[in-house]
Amino acid sequence: MSGRIVIVDSIATNRIMLRATLKSAHHDVITCATLAEAEALLASGNTDVALFDLALNPNEALDFCQRVKADPATSPVRLIALATRIRPDRDEGAANPWRQNGSDRIAALRAGADDVLDKGISPDLLLASIRAALRARNKSRELAFRDGPERVHGFAEATEGFVRAARIALITARPDALHPAIVKVMSRQPGPSSIHGLGEVVTNTGNAPPVDLYIVDAVTPDGAACPDLVRSISDLRADATSRHAASLVILPKGADNDAAIALDLGANTQVTDEINVDELAHRVRSLIRRKQRDDRQRDNIRHELHEATIDSKTGLYNERHARRKLERMADHALTSGAGFGVMMLDIDHFKTINDTWGHPVGDRVLAEVARRLRDNLRAVDLVARVGGEEFLVVIPENTAENVLIAAERLRHVIDRAPFDASSASNRPGIPVTLSIGVAIIPGLAPGSPSSDQIVASMLVAADDALYKAKKTGRNRVVLATYVPVITAVQSGGG
């Protein structure tokens, strides 16, 4: 995974060394001596990650983070600060709000930096952190694009709103000697939390809300890195109930190789067990916000997919989606050689229902027809609304006799009981009937036409049969005796 990375450092040798490390991983690297140069580069677009030295000028660097994240055009860029841990400066703390906790690390995170790394970390951990940043960048870009093209260009960003009560699960190698910062942070969270042993399989079960964040404390009681870390991270990413949850890994100072492995396995971020309460609390809040934002985008995508495939009045598939499913059924029939049937169904005198009872009642009739059809078909059958009062039913892998029996059953479940006109008991029921046209293919032999030709031919034949059912008295099933393209193939004419 390669990306376009901007390095900002006033010291030329630092820029050269960082550039060499990143170029060895095939990244496109641009170096700058000042944050002003970097900001201009970010504004030109196409940058994935900006890596900058927080010691350049802490106040300027923090303002840079704020401006980058406030601008929709540059906010997707992942900002990684390189910092040296410092002691609290009592004299400066009150005068400089950025350093109110005596830590440039926390200040950078609050200003908008996506991560803060200690200077001097190993090249492997630096590269793994870059890969994690690119993974997060690509994930956000993909979700934003699917959620709506306007979001890709920075418009229509969803507001964060408040962070709902999140569920946190702590997986730890030292359950009897919990890290004090973890205890304090979890005690401050309004949502439910749970504690599990490292190596234990942790999944979402029953009616419990899904876990939003896993804190994986991989430090053993004697201060070493736990060997079960790899399996724990792998299990979280492999399980369907936890793969979208955020994860934060805590490791001993100097365990750079384990930290790099954890990031490459899918952990969102890693910190050492020297982390203080304020930094851990901020990282936890940020990960939960990001996870819940991604959840909202996934929900939006699911809703849009639902809207794109489902008819709002009946809850059935719409015509466009039904056509695609029918083509896949035809493909399967070509492979298996099994026959299948297509029905076109039309509510008789539906205009009269609308004119007599009103359109709201007509809509209720449509919905009830859809319900009765759906309740009397198999799970493998397809039912869709394909017009004003017209429906499509497909019966795969069945004989002609069974398809006709199914068509008669559907006709009877509609005409056997009147439909309610309203909730008022003194209103008479509405008699509703269906006319049904059926086209059947007994089986498809080698040399049959393509699936789209089959579908087109079947729909035409079923529609012609429906027209005959309407012309010959309605409330009846008529079988098409001629399916154009199929008949041509079977007779050797094409």
matplotlib code that plots the C-alpha trace (Angstrom):
import matplotlib.pyplot as plt

x = [0.0, 1.7, 0.6, 1.6, 3.3, 4.5, 7.4, 7.9, 11.1, 13.4, 16.5, 17.7, 19.3, 16.0, 14.1, 16.6, 16.5, 12.7, 12.4, 14.8, 12.8, 9.4, 10.8, 12.1, 8.4, 7.6, 5.7, 5.6, 7.4, 7.6, 9.7, 9.2, 11.2, 8.2, 4.6, 3.5, 5.0, 3.3, -0.1, 0.2, 1.0, -2.0, -4.3, -3.3, -4.8, -3.8, -1.9, -2.7, -0.5, 1.5, 4.3, 5.6, 8.0, 6.0, 9.1, 9.4, 7.2, 4.6, 2.1, 2.4, 2.2, -1.0, -2.5, -1.5, -3.4, -6.5, -6.5, -6.0, -8.8, -11.2, -10.9, -13.1, -10.6, -7.7, -9.5, -9.2, -5.4, -4.0, -1.8, 1.0, 3.1, 6.6, 7.1, 9.5, 8.0, 8.4, 7.9, 5.0, 6.0, 4.3, 5.2, 3.8, 0.8, -1.6, -0.4, -0.7, -4.0, -2.4, -0.1, -2.6, -1.8, 2.0, 2.1, 2.5, 1.3, -2.2, -2.2, -1.5, -4.3, -6.7, -5.8, -6.6, -3.5, -4.6, -1.6, 1.5, 4.6, 7.7, 10.8, 13.3, 10.8, 12.0, 11.6, 9.3, 6.9, 7.0, 6.1, 3.4, 1.9, 1.9, 0.2, -2.4, -3.0, -3.4, -5.8, -7.9, -7.7, -8.8, -11.6, -13.0, -12.7, -14.5, -17.3, -17.7, -17.9, -20.5, -22.4, -22.6, -20.2, -20.7, -18.9, -15.8, -15.4, -15.9, -19.5, -22.4, -20.2, -22.3, -22.2, -20.6, -23.3, -22.9, -21.1, -23.6, -22.8, -20.3, -19.5, -15.8, -14.2, -10.8, -8.8, -5.8, -2.9, -3.0, -6.6, -5.5, -3.2, -5.0, -3.2, -4.4, -5.0, -7.3, -9.2, -9.8, -10.8, -13.2, -14.8, -15.5, -17.3, -21.1, -21.6, -21.2, -17.8, -16.4, -13.0, -11.6, -8.4, -5.9, -6.4, -10.0, -12.5, -14.6, -17.7, -21.0, -23.7, -27.4, -29.0, -26.0, -25.0, -22.0, -18.6, -17.5, -13.9, -11.5, -8.6, -6.0, -3.6, -0.8, 1.5, 2.1, 2.4, 6.2, 6.2, 6.8, 4.7, 2.2, 2.7, -1.1, -1.4, -1.3, -4.1, -6.3, -6.0, -6.5, -9.7, -11.2, -10.6, -11.8, -15.1, -18.0, -19.4, -16.2, -14.4, -15.9, -15.0, -12.1, -9.1, -6.3, -3.3, -1.1, 2.4, 5.6, 8.0, 10.4, 8.2, 8.2, 8.1, 5.0, 3.4, 4.1, 2.6, -0.5, -1.0, -0.6, -3.1, -5.7, -5.4, -6.3, -3.6, -1.0, 0.5, 3.0, 2.0, 3.6, 0.5, -1.2, -4.9, -5.5, -3.9, -5.6, -9.0, -8.6, -7.6, -10.5, -13.0, -11.5, -11.6, -15.2, -16.3, -14.6, -16.1, -19.6, -19.2, -18.3, -21.3, -23.6, -22.1, -22.5, -26.1, -26.7, -25.2, -27.5, -30.5, -29.7, -29.2, -32.5, -34.2, -32.6, -33.9, -37.2, -40.6, -41.7, -45.4, -45.2, -41.8, -41.2, -38.3, -38.6, -38.5, -34.9, -33.6, -36.0, -34.7, -31.1, -32.2, -34.2, -31.1, -29.1, -31.9, -31.7, -27.9, -28.4, -31.0, -28.5, -25.9, -28.3, -30.6, -33.6, -36.8, -38.4, -41.6, -42.3, -45.6, -47.0, -49.8, -52.1, -54.8, -58.1, -60.0, -57.5, -58.4, -61.9, -60.7, -58.7, -61.6, -64.2, -62.3, -59.4, -55.7, -54.9, -57.1, -55.6, -52.2, -53.4, -54.7, -51.3, -49.6, -52.0, -51.7, -47.9, -48.2, -50.5, -48.2, -45.1, -46.7, -47.6, -44.3, -41.1, -38.0, -36.2, -39.0, -38.9, -41.8, -41.6, -43.7, -43.0, -45.7, -48.6, -50.7, -48.5, -46.3, -43.7, -43.3, -40.5, -40.6, -37.1, -36.2, -39.6, -41.9, -44.5, -47.2, -46.0, -45.7, -49.3, -50.4, -48.6, -50.2, -53.7, -52.9, -51.8, -55.0, -57.1, -55.3, -56.3, -59.9, -60.9, -61.3, -62.3, -59.8, -60.5, -61.4, -60.6, -60.5, -64.2, -66.3, -69.3, -67.3, -67.8, -64.8, -63.3, -63.3, -59.9, -58.9, -55.8, -55.2, -52.0, -50.0, -47.5, -44.4, -42.6, -39.3, -39.2, -35.4, -32.5, -30.2, -26.7, -27.0, -29.6, -29.5, -27.9, -29.6, -30.6, -32.3, -34.1, -35.3, -36.6, -38.3, -40.0, -41.2, -42.7, -44.4, -45.8, -47.0, -48.8, -50.5, -51.5, -53.1, -55.1, -56.2, -57.5, -59.3, -61.0, -62.7, -60.0, -59.4, -57.8, -54.5, -53.4, -50.3, -48.2, -47.9, -45.1, -41.8, -40.1, -36.4, -36.7, -39.0, -36.6, -33.7, -35.6, -36.8, -33.3, -34.1, -31.5]
y = [0.0, 3.2, 6.8, 10.4, 11.7, 15.2, 15.4, 18.6, 19.2, 22.2, 20.0, 18.7, 15.5, 14.6, 15.1, 13.0, 10.1, 10.1, 10.3, 7.4, 5.3, 6.1, 5.7, 2.3, 1.3, 2.8, 5.9, 9.1, 11.5, 15.3, 17.2, 20.7, 22.8, 24.8, 24.2, 27.0, 25.1, 22.0, 23.7, 24.9, 21.4, 20.0, 22.6, 21.4, 18.0, 14.3, 14.1, 11.2, 11.7, 14.7, 13.8, 16.8, 17.6, 19.0, 20.7, 23.0, 25.5, 23.9, 26.8, 27.0, 23.3, 23.1, 26.0, 24.1, 21.0, 23.1, 24.8, 21.5, 19.8, 22.8, 22.9, 20.3, 20.1, 19.0, 17.5, 13.9, 14.1, 12.1, 14.2, 12.4, 14.5, 13.4, 14.5, 14.2, 13.6, 16.7, 17.5, 19.8, 23.4, 25.0, 28.6, 28.2, 26.1, 28.9, 31.3, 28.8, 26.9, 24.5, 23.2, 23.3, 19.7, 20.1, 17.8, 18.7, 15.2, 15.8, 19.3, 18.0, 15.4, 18.0, 20.3, 17.6, 15.4, 11.8, 10.3, 11.4, 9.2, 9.4, 10.5, 7.7, 4.8, 2.1, 2.4, -0.7, 0.9, 4.2, 2.4, 0.4, 3.6, 5.1, 2.0, 2.3, 5.9, 5.1, 2.3, 4.7, 7.3, 4.8, 3.5, 7.0, 7.8, 4.6, 5.1, 8.7, 7.9, 5.2, 7.5, 10.1, 11.6, 15.1, 13.9, 13.0, 16.6, 17.8, 18.8, 17.7, 16.4, 14.8, 16.6, 14.8, 15.6, 14.0, 10.8, 8.2, 5.9, 3.5, 0.0, -0.7, -4.1, -4.4, -7.4, -7.6, -9.8, -8.5, -8.6, -8.6, -5.5, -3.2, -0.1, 2.9, 5.0, 2.3, 2.0, 5.8, 6.1, 3.2, 4.5, 7.8, 6.3, 6.4, 3.2, -0.4, -2.0, -5.5, -7.1, -10.2, -12.1, -11.8, -14.8, -15.2, -15.2, -12.1, -11.8, -9.9, -12.3, -12.1, -8.7, -6.9, -3.8, -4.2, -3.3, 0.1, -0.1, -2.9, -1.8, -4.6, -4.3, -6.6, -5.9, -8.9, -8.5, -8.6, -5.8, -7.8, -8.0, -10.8, -13.5, -13.9, -10.4, -11.5, -14.1, -11.6, -8.9, -11.5, -12.9, -9.4, -8.6, -12.0, -12.1, -10.4, -9.0, -7.2, -6.4, -2.8, -2.0, 0.3, -1.1, 0.4, -1.7, -1.0, -2.4, -2.0, 0.8, -0.4, -3.2, -1.6, -4.9, -6.1, -2.7, -2.8, -6.3, -5.1, -2.2, -4.3, -6.8, -4.1, -2.3, 1.4, 2.7, 1.6, 3.3, 2.4, 1.7, 5.0, 6.7, 9.1, 9.4, 12.5, 11.2, 7.8, 9.4, 11.6, 8.7, 6.6, 9.4, 10.0, 6.3, 6.0, 9.1, 7.8, 4.4, 5.8, 8.1, 5.2, 3.3, 6.2, 6.2, 2.4, 2.8, 5.5, 3.2, 0.3, 2.7, 4.0, 0.4, -0.5, 2.5, 1.7, -1.9, -1.8, -0.4, 2.0, 1.2, -2.6, -3.5, -5.7, -5.5, -2.8, -3.5, -2.6, -4.9, -7.7, -7.6, -8.2, -11.0, -12.6, -12.5, -14.3, -16.9, -17.4, -17.8, -20.5, -22.2, -22.2, -23.9, -26.4, -27.1, -26.7, -25.1, -22.1, -20.0, -16.2, -14.7, -11.2, -10.3, -7.3, -6.2, -6.1, -2.8, -1.0, 2.4, 1.8, 1.1, 4.3, 6.3, 4.8, 4.5, 7.0, 6.6, 6.0, 2.9, 2.0, 2.1, -0.2, -2.6, -2.7, -3.4, -6.2, -7.8, -7.7, -9.3, -12.1, -12.9, -12.9, -15.1, -17.7, -18.1, -19.8, -18.0, -18.8, -17.4, -13.8, -11.3, -7.7, -4.7, -3.7, -1.1, 0.8, -2.3, -4.9, -7.6, -10.0, -13.5, -15.9, -19.6, -21.1, -24.8, -26.2, -28.0, -26.4, -28.2, -26.8, -23.3, -23.3, -24.7, -21.8, -19.3, -20.6, -20.5, -16.9, -16.0, -17.6, -16.0, -12.6, -13.2, -15.5, -12.6, -9.0, -6.3, -3.8, -0.4, 1.2, 0.6, 1.5, -1.6, -0.2, 0.1, -2.9, -4.9, -4.4, -7.4, -7.7, -10.1, -10.8, -11.6, -13.7, -14.4, -17.3, -18.2, -21.4, -23.0, -26.7, -26.8, -25.3, -27.4, -26.5, -24.0, -21.9, -18.1, -15.8, -15.0, -11.5, -12.9, -15.5, -12.9, -10.6, -13.4, -14.7, -11.3, -10.7, -14.0, -13.6, -10.1, -11.4, -14.1, -11.4, -9.4, -12.5, -13.1, -9.5, -9.8, -13.1, -12.1, -11.3, -13.2, -16.0, -17.6, -17.9, -19.9, -18.5, -21.2, -19.4, -18.1, -16.5, -17.0, -20.4, -21.8, -20.6, -22.5, -25.7, -25.7, -25.1, -21.7, -19.8]
z = [0.0, -1.1, -0.8, -1.3, 1.8, 2.7, 5.2, 7.1, 9.0, 9.3, 9.5, 6.2, 7.5, 9.2, 5.9, 4.0, 6.5, 6.6, 2.9, 2.4, 4.8, 3.1, -0.4, 0.5, 0.9, -2.5, -1.2, -3.2, -0.9, -0.9, 1.6, 3.0, 5.5, 6.8, 7.6, 5.3, 2.4, 3.5, 3.8, 0.2, -1.0, 0.9, -0.6, -4.1, -3.3, -3.7, -0.4, 1.8, 4.9, 6.3, 8.7, 10.7, 13.5, 16.4, 17.8, 14.7, 16.5, 18.7, 18.5, 14.7, 14.3, 16.4, 14.4, 11.2, 12.5, 13.2, 9.8, 7.9, 9.7, 9.4, 5.6, 3.9, 1.0, 3.3, 6.3, 4.9, 5.0, 7.9, 10.1, 12.0, 14.5, 15.7, 19.3, 22.2, 25.6, 27.8, 31.4, 32.4, 32.2, 35.2, 34.1, 30.6, 31.3, 32.3, 29.6, 26.7, 26.4, 23.9, 26.6, 29.5, 30.4, 29.9, 26.9, 23.3, 22.4, 23.9, 22.5, 19.0, 19.2, 20.4, 17.6, 15.0, 14.6, 13.8, 15.6, 17.5, 17.4, 19.5, 17.7, 17.4, 16.8, 14.5, 10.8, 10.9, 13.3, 11.4, 8.2, 9.9, 11.3, 7.8, 6.5, 9.2, 8.3, 4.7, 5.5, 7.6, 4.8, 2.1, 4.3, 4.9, 1.2, 0.2, 2.7, 1.7, -2.0, -1.4, 0.9, -1.8, -4.4, -2.8, 0.3, -1.6, -2.5, 1.0, 0.8, 2.9, 5.8, 8.5, 11.8, 14.6, 17.1, 20.6, 21.1, 22.2, 25.1, 23.6, 24.7, 25.5, 25.9, 27.6, 26.7, 29.0, 30.0, 33.5, 34.8, 38.4, 38.0, 35.5, 34.2, 36.3, 33.2, 31.7, 34.9, 35.1, 31.4, 31.5, 34.7, 33.0, 30.1, 30.3, 28.3, 29.4, 29.6, 30.1, 30.9, 29.3, 29.4, 26.5, 24.2, 25.2, 22.2, 22.6, 20.4, 20.5, 21.5, 22.4, 22.6, 24.0, 22.0, 19.7, 21.1, 19.8, 21.0, 22.1, 24.3, 23.9, 26.9, 25.7, 28.6, 30.9, 34.7, 34.4, 31.8, 28.6, 25.5, 25.5, 22.8, 22.5, 20.9, 17.3, 17.8, 19.7, 17.0, 14.2, 16.0, 16.3, 12.6, 11.4, 13.4, 11.6, 14.9, 15.8, 12.5, 12.3, 16.0, 16.7, 18.5, 20.5, 21.5, 24.6, 24.5, 26.6, 25.7, 23.0, 21.7, 18.2, 16.3, 18.2, 17.7, 13.9, 13.7, 15.6, 13.2, 10.2, 11.5, 11.6, 15.0, 14.6, 16.8, 19.4, 22.4, 25.1, 28.7, 29.7, 28.4, 30.8, 31.5, 29.4, 26.3, 26.6, 27.2, 24.1, 21.9, 23.2, 22.5, 19.0, 18.1, 19.3, 17.3, 14.2, 14.6, 15.1, 12.1, 10.0, 11.3, 10.3, 6.8, 6.5, 7.7, 5.1, 2.4, 3.5, 3.5, 0.0, -1.3, 0.2, -1.4, -4.7, -4.7, -2.8, -3.8, -1.1, -1.3, -1.2, 0.3, -2.7, -5.1, -7.7, -11.4, -12.0, -9.2, -10.2, -13.7, -12.5, -10.2, -13.0, -15.3, -12.6, -12.3, -16.1, -15.8, -13.2, -15.4, -18.3, -16.0, -14.3, -17.2, -14.9, -16.0, -14.5, -14.9, -15.1, -14.2, -15.0, -12.6, -12.8, -10.4, -12.2, -12.4, -10.2, -11.6, -10.4, -6.9, -6.9, -8.3, -5.9, -2.7, -3.2, -3.7, 0.0, -0.1, -3.4, -1.8, 1.0, -1.6, -3.3, 0.0, 0.9, -2.5, -2.1, 1.4, 0.2, -2.8, -0.6, 2.1, -0.5, -2.3, -1.3, -0.1, -3.4, -5.5, -6.7, -6.4, -7.4, -8.3, -11.8, -12.6, -11.2, -10.3, -12.0, -10.3, -11.4, -10.0, -10.9, -9.9, -10.4, -10.8, -11.2, -13.6, -15.8, -13.8, -10.5, -11.9, -13.1, -9.7, -8.0, -10.4, -9.5, -5.8, -6.0, -7.9, -5.2, -2.2, -3.7, -4.7, -1.7, 0.8, 0.2, 1.1, 4.0, 2.7, 6.0, 9.7, 10.0, 10.5, 8.6, 5.4, 3.0, 1.9, -1.6, -3.9, -5.6, -8.4, -10.4, -14.0, -14.5, -17.6, -17.4, -19.5, -18.8, -20.0, -19.2, -19.4, -21.2, -23.3, -24.7, -27.5, -25.7, -26.1, -23.6, -20.2, -21.3, -24.4, -22.4, -19.9, -22.6, -24.4, -21.2, -20.2, -23.6, -23.6, -20.1, -20.9, -24.0, -21.9, -19.3, -22.1, -23.2, -19.6, -19.5, -22.8, -22.0, -18.7, -16.1, -12.8, -14.6, -15.5, -19.1, -20.2, -23.0, -25.7, -27.5, -26.0, -29.1, -28.7, -26.9, -29.6, -32.3, -30.7, -30.0, -33.6, -34.9, -36.3, -34.3]

ax = plt.figure().add_subplot(projection="3d")
ax.plot(x, y, z, "-o")
ax.set_aspect("equal")
plt.show()
